[in-house]
Amino acid sequence: MKKEVKKQNKKDKKPKTPEDILKYEIATELGLMDKIKEGGWKSLTAKESGRIGGIMTTRKKKMKQNNK
């Protein structure tokens, strides 16, 4: 029963940092949220994770340039 509680708590957590919010946003855009909800972030392939990271990097650079 303790394991079930821990799993529920992990799923209930919401993104806290701007980076987490961006990561979830990109995953949703790529249609990966169902996969993430079922198996967590570890269920993604290297290609999927890399794609999310690459898009995050690109967007961060654009945001940084826009703020200057």
Secondary structure, DSSP 8 states (H G I E B T S, - for coil): -HHHHHHHHHHH----SHHHHHHHHHHHHTT-HHHHHHH-GGGS-HHHHHHHHHHHHHHHHHHHHHH-
